[in-house]
Amino acid sequence: MSEASALLAGLVDRARAKTGLDDLGGDSWREGLEVLLRSALTEARFNDHGKGALLDSIQRTLVNRLEIEDWFARQPGIADEEVQVELLGVGLPRTGSTALAHLLGEDAAVRSLRMWEASKPCPPPGVSPADDRARIAAAEDTVTAMDAVAPRLRSMLPQSATGPMEDHDLLSLEFTSQVYLSMGRLPSYARWLLDCDMVSTYRYERRVLQLLQWRSGPGRWQLKSPSHTLFLDAFEKVFPEARYLMTHRDPAKVLPSVSDVYCTLGAAGNESLDPVEVGELNMTQWAVALDRCLAFRSAGREEKFLDIGFAAFQADPIAQIRKLYGWLGRDLTADTEQRMRDWWATHRRRETPSRPEPGSFGVTDEALAGHFGAYRARFASLL
């Protein structure tokens, strides 16, 4: 048995011992975890803190899967829940999409994935108000701890325990998430992730959404994560009803910013990080994502996309939301709009933290032209 296989078996055994549960819902998760562990063992430069953080994350994910399957076994009616993903936010990271998701999350008529339930889906929200409050408090502690470890992130990534969260934790249930790439150097996992079959991941995500809405509706969801830009063909197979909101910004501004986020997130857990390697990773991942997205759109799906540029959103976010609501056929009530305005007034970023020069990440004009020329030409008016 290889070292990675032995470590995987030990993690599974500990998760089963901790929960007293056995069923992990099939083996579709196994390949991703094996690739991740091999990459971590042979390629990463984790220090003790980074190793512990990765293994703790994996352990929590396995526990979550065991608990999810246990709830479906005890409450088979959960599987009858009808899930509708009305809107999926895609596009490059660092394009204003997180702030936009928080504004859209102020509309109670549509369901967003909340931070506290994404990290621990069980018990299903609404089953135990006391447990829900405890998980909200735990999520608040996580936000506070992150602020202490990486204070610059507060201005870079607005987060709150009860606010909308990207669905990285749901993708992680199949160990097919870009979130691991922000933890350290994992090049073989990064390559595998680009070409893995994501259909099983989205099927399992749908299963989790059934669980989350079972006692805490409505069943109309709006999700958001730039990672989905890589896998829209697979996403559509599971959620054919979805429409897409694509946010845009010049890659010359995006790539240094997202590379800076990765370096900031990984600083505490690694012996060393090469900023140029981080920049090259992100240029490769996001160039592939945008090329695939352009091909997906051009194959008869343009009418399923609405595009919003970063500058236009920053200048007048409510105007862009009104445009979105008109396109979706949603009713933007006065109360919802006022909550959105209140959130924006409180959380709008007014100062940009200083960042390293793009060249420190290897993000040069030549590299950008090679990776993102087609995207820039297609959406020049929005960049």
BAVEX-782630 format. One line per 4 residues: number of its first residue (from 0); for each residue z, y, x of C-alpha. Coordinates in Angstrom, 2 decimals. Each point is the difference from the previous one (the first is absolute). Example, Ala and Ser with C-alpha at 12.3 -4.5 7.8 and 13.67 -1.06 7.14 Angstrom:
2
0	7.80/-4.50/12.30; -0.66/3.44/1.37
END
This chain:
383
0	0.00/0.00/0.00; -0.97/3.42/1.38; 2.57/2.74/0.49; -1.49/1.96/-2.90
4	0.08/-3.05/-2.30; 3.61/-0.73/0.93; 1.00/3.60/-0.62; -1.79/-0.03/-3.37
8	1.77/-3.20/-1.03; 3.35/1.47/0.98; -0.62/3.18/-1.98; -0.96/-2.01/-3.08
12	3.06/-2.25/0.33; 2.32/2.99/0.28; -1.56/1.69/-3.04; 0.41/-3.18/-2.04
16	3.58/-0.42/1.17; 0.85/3.60/-0.82; -1.37/-0.20/-3.55; 0.57/-3.66/-0.85
20	-3.62/0.00/-1.16; -2.95/-2.06/1.21; -3.28/1.04/-1.68; -2.05/2.59/1.90
24	-2.90/-0.11/-2.43; -2.53/-1.98/2.00; -1.11/0.42/3.61; -2.48/2.88/-0.19
28	2.49/2.17/1.95; 0.28/-2.40/2.94; -3.13/0.87/1.98; 0.81/3.70/0.14
32	3.55/-0.64/1.15; -1.15/-2.44/2.67; -2.52/2.51/1.38; 2.58/2.78/-0.11
36	2.62/-2.02/1.87; -2.47/-1.20/2.67; -1.09/3.57/0.57; 3.60/1.23/0.17
40	1.02/-2.71/2.44; -2.97/0.31/2.37; -1.23/3.61/-0.23; 2.71/2.36/-1.23
44	2.34/2.01/2.22; 2.97/0.01/-2.36; 3.47/0.76/1.26; 2.98/-1.71/-1.62
48	0.08/2.57/-2.80; -3.71/-0.48/-0.73; 0.24/-3.80/0.03; 2.95/0.14/-2.36
52	-1.77/2.43/-2.33; -3.08/-2.22/-0.25; 1.97/-3.19/-0.58; 2.26/1.71/-2.56
56	-3.09/1.26/-1.82; -1.52/-3.48/-0.10; 3.29/-1.51/-1.17; 0.29/2.52/-2.85
60	-3.56/-0.73/-1.05; 0.59/-3.75/-0.15; 3.19/0.56/-2.01; -1.94/2.23/-2.39
64	-2.64/-2.70/-0.52; 2.63/-2.63/-0.73; 1.71/2.27/-2.52; -3.29/0.98/-1.66
68	-0.98/-3.64/-0.50; 3.46/-0.80/-1.32; -0.30/2.70/-2.67; -3.38/-1.32/-1.10
72	1.43/-3.53/-0.19; 2.96/1.12/-2.12; -1.96/2.46/-2.14; -3.53/-1.43/-0.42
76	-0.86/2.73/-2.50; -0.32/2.44/2.91; -3.36/-1.61/0.76; -1.27/1.20/-3.39
80	0.39/3.67/0.93; -3.30/1.89/-0.07; -0.45/2.16/3.08; -2.43/2.90/0.10
84	-0.54/1.91/3.23; -1.45/3.17/-1.42; -0.32/1.88/3.29; 0.01/-0.96/3.68
88	0.32/2.68/2.67; -2.12/-0.72/3.09; -1.50/1.82/2.97; 1.29/0.97/3.41
92	3.73/0.46/0.58; 1.38/3.50/0.62; -2.26/1.48/-2.68; 2.69/1.28/-2.36
96	0.04/-3.26/-1.93; 3.78/-0.49/0.24; 0.75/3.41/-1.52; -2.66/-0.65/-2.64
100	1.62/-3.35/-0.85; 3.37/1.70/-0.44; -1.53/2.55/-2.36; -1.70/-2.72/-2.04
104	3.30/-1.89/-0.02; 1.49/2.77/-2.13; -2.00/-1.35/-2.97; 2.22/-2.54/-1.76
108	-2.92/-1.32/-2.08; -1.42/-1.81/3.05; 1.89/-2.36/2.28; 0.30/0.68/3.73
112	1.48/-2.38/2.55; 3.40/1.43/0.95; 1.48/-0.26/3.47; 3.19/-1.77/-1.08
116	-1.80/-2.74/-1.92; -2.81/-0.50/2.54; 2.41/-1.04/2.73; 2.02/-2.32/-2.30
120	-1.76/-0.96/-3.25; 2.77/-2.29/-1.28; 1.75/0.03/-2.36; -2.87/1.58/-1.96
124	0.65/3.68/-0.73; 1.70/0.55/-3.33; 1.83/-3.35/-0.05; 3.20/1.31/1.58
128	0.58/3.78/0.08; 2.85/-0.49/2.46; -2.23/-1.94/2.38; -2.74/2.60/-0.37
132	2.48/2.72/0.98; 1.11/-2.02/3.01; -3.58/-0.43/1.21; -0.70/3.69/-0.48
136	3.06/0.79/2.13; -1.17/-2.48/2.66; -3.43/1.62/0.05; 1.61/3.42/0.39
140	1.93/-1.34/2.98; -3.28/-1.25/1.50; -1.58/3.44/-0.35; 3.06/1.58/1.65
144	-0.10/-2.52/2.85; -3.70/0.63/0.58; 0.67/3.73/0.13; 2.61/-0.64/2.70
148	-2.23/-2.28/2.08; -3.21/2.03/-0.39; 0.81/3.46/-1.44; -3.60/1.20/0.39
152	-1.08/-2.48/-2.66; 1.63/2.00/-2.78; -2.60/2.73/0.37; -2.80/-2.51/0.56
156	0.72/-2.51/-2.80; 1.94/1.24/-3.04; 2.11/-2.83/-1.40; 2.69/-0.49/-2.60
160	1.73/-3.11/-1.30; -1.22/0.51/-3.55; -3.40/1.46/0.85; -3.36/-1.78/0.28
164	-0.49/-2.29/2.97; -3.12/-1.45/1.56; -0.20/-3.70/-0.79; 0.29/-1.22/3.60
168	3.01/-2.12/-0.99; -2.05/-1.80/-2.63; -2.82/-0.69/2.47; 2.62/-1.20/2.48
172	0.94/-2.81/-2.39; -3.16/-1.70/1.32; 0.51/1.47/3.50; -3.26/1.93/-0.29
176	1.22/3.55/0.49; -0.84/2.80/2.38; 3.68/0.93/0.02; 0.54/-2.54/2.79
180	-2.51/1.86/2.18; 2.27/3.05/-0.08; 2.86/-2.06/1.46; -1.55/-0.84/3.36
184	-2.93/-1.32/2.00; -1.59/-2.87/-1.99; -3.72/-0.03/0.89; -0.87/-3.56/-1.08
188	1.78/0.51/-3.32; -1.93/3.27/-0.45; -3.31/-1.80/0.56; 0.95/-2.84/-2.35
192	1.05/2.44/-2.69; -3.43/1.64/-0.08; -1.69/-3.25/-1.01; 2.64/-1.94/-1.92
196	-0.57/-1.04/-3.61; 2.04/2.45/-2.08; -0.64/-1.51/-3.43; 3.18/-2.08/0.13
200	1.93/3.11/1.04; -1.18/1.94/-3.03; 0.64/-2.94/-2.31; 3.57/-0.06/1.24
204	0.28/3.76/-0.35; -1.05/-0.33/-3.62; 2.74/-2.61/-0.43; 2.60/2.40/1.37
208	-1.22/2.81/-2.27; 0.49/-2.35/-2.96; 3.59/-0.49/1.11; 0.66/3.71/0.55
212	-1.32/1.09/-3.39; 1.59/-2.88/-1.96; 3.12/2.01/-0.89; -1.12/3.38/1.34
216	-3.41/1.00/-1.37; -2.49/1.38/-0.64; -2.68/-2.43/1.13; -2.42/2.71/1.13
220	0.27/0.32/3.77; -1.10/2.54/2.56; 0.19/-1.31/3.55; -0.79/1.59/3.30
224	-0.44/-1.08/3.59; -2.72/0.84/2.52; 0.10/-3.67/1.07; -1.87/-1.02/-3.15
228	-3.04/1.90/1.27; -0.60/-3.00/2.27; 0.00/-2.56/-2.79; -1.54/1.46/-3.15
232	-2.27/-2.98/-0.58; 3.05/-2.28/-0.19; 2.01/2.51/-2.03; -2.74/0.25/-2.63
236	-0.03/-3.78/-0.47; 3.63/0.10/-1.14; 0.11/3.47/-1.60; -3.52/0.57/-1.38
240	1.26/2.74/-2.34; 1.11/2.32/2.81; -1.49/3.40/0.71; 0.36/1.65/3.37
244	1.31/3.35/1.17; -1.22/0.65/3.54; 1.60/2.76/2.05; -1.86/1.56/2.92
248	0.69/1.90/3.21; -1.83/0.43/3.28; 0.69/-3.04/2.22; 0.48/2.45/2.90
252	3.25/1.04/-1.70; 0.89/-3.38/-1.51; -0.21/-2.22/3.07; 2.35/1.96/2.30
256	2.43/0.36/-2.90; 0.08/-3.67/-1.00; 0.17/-1.06/3.66; 2.97/2.32/0.41
260	1.67/-1.64/-3.02; -0.50/-3.46/1.55; 1.44/1.14/3.33; 2.95/1.64/-1.74
264	0.72/-3.10/-2.08; -0.32/-2.34/2.97; 1.86/2.04/2.60; 3.46/-1.46/-0.61
268	-1.10/-3.64/-0.11; -2.30/-0.33/3.01; 0.39/0.00/3.76; -3.17/2.07/0.16
272	-2.88/1.12/-2.17; -3.38/1.08/1.35; -1.11/3.00/-2.11; -3.66/-0.66/0.85
276	0.31/-3.59/-1.18; 1.63/1.24/-3.21; -2.86/2.47/-0.49; -2.63/-2.69/0.61
280	1.72/-2.33/-2.48; -0.07/2.65/-2.70; -3.56/1.09/0.69; -1.15/-3.61/-0.30
284	2.01/-0.80/-3.13; -0.98/3.15/-1.89; -3.64/-0.02/1.09; -0.35/-3.53/-1.38
288	1.84/1.06/-3.17; -2.28/2.95/-0.68; -3.18/-1.93/0.78; 1.06/-2.70/-2.46
292	0.96/2.57/-2.60; -3.38/1.76/0.27; -1.75/-3.35/-0.44; 2.24/-0.86/-2.97
296	-0.75/3.31/-1.68; -3.72/-0.16/0.62; -0.22/-3.42/-1.68; -0.02/1.54/-3.48
300	3.60/1.24/-0.13; -0.24/3.76/0.61; 1.05/0.73/-3.58; 3.32/-1.77/0.65
304	0.99/2.56/2.68; 1.39/3.51/-0.15; 0.18/1.94/3.27; 2.57/2.64/0.96
308	-0.04/1.94/3.26; 3.17/0.83/1.92; -0.58/3.76/0.12; -0.72/0.24/-3.74
312	3.09/-2.03/-0.83; 2.25/2.10/2.24; -1.37/3.21/-1.49; 0.51/-0.97/-3.66
316	1.34/-3.51/-0.62; 0.37/0.44/-3.76; -3.67/0.94/-0.34; -0.96/-3.21/1.78
320	2.35/-2.02/-2.21; -1.51/1.55/-3.11; -3.41/-1.06/1.26; 1.33/-3.51/0.57
324	1.57/-0.19/-3.46; -3.22/1.18/-1.62; -1.94/-2.66/1.88; 2.47/-2.72/-1.03
328	0.30/1.24/-3.57; 3.75/0.47/0.37; 2.06/2.64/-1.79; 1.83/2.30/2.43
332	2.93/1.22/-2.07; 1.70/3.32/0.63; 3.27/-1.76/0.92; -1.74/-2.27/2.52
336	-1.87/2.90/1.56; 3.22/1.97/0.37; 1.70/-2.92/1.74; -2.96/-0.19/2.36
340	0.24/3.73/0.73; 3.74/-0.32/0.62; -0.53/-2.88/2.44; -2.67/1.94/1.87
344	2.17/3.11/0.24; 2.83/-2.04/1.50; -1.88/-2.36/2.30; -3.15/1.77/1.08
348	-0.22/-0.03/3.77; -0.01/3.54/1.30; 0.24/-0.69/3.71; -2.11/-2.42/1.99
352	1.94/-1.84/2.72; -1.45/0.33/3.47; -2.09/-2.98/1.05; -1.53/-1.23/3.25
356	-3.59/0.91/0.73; -2.64/-2.35/-1.48; -1.12/-0.95/3.49; 3.39/-1.54/0.74
360	-0.93/-2.70/-2.54; -3.56/-0.34/1.29; -1.27/1.77/-3.11; -2.99/1.85/1.44
364	-2.98/1.63/-1.67; -2.22/-2.77/1.35; 2.26/-2.75/-1.35; 0.25/1.68/-3.41
368	-3.76/0.42/-0.24; -0.52/-3.66/0.80; 2.58/-1.29/-2.46; -0.23/2.46/-2.88
372	-3.47/1.55/0.04; -1.14/-1.57/-3.28; 3.21/0.95/-1.79; -0.12/3.59/1.23
376	-3.61/0.36/-1.09; 0.68/-1.48/-3.45; 3.05/2.17/-0.80; -0.60/3.12/2.10
380	0.71/2.33/-2.91; 3.51/-1.44/-0.47; 1.06/-0.02/3.64
END
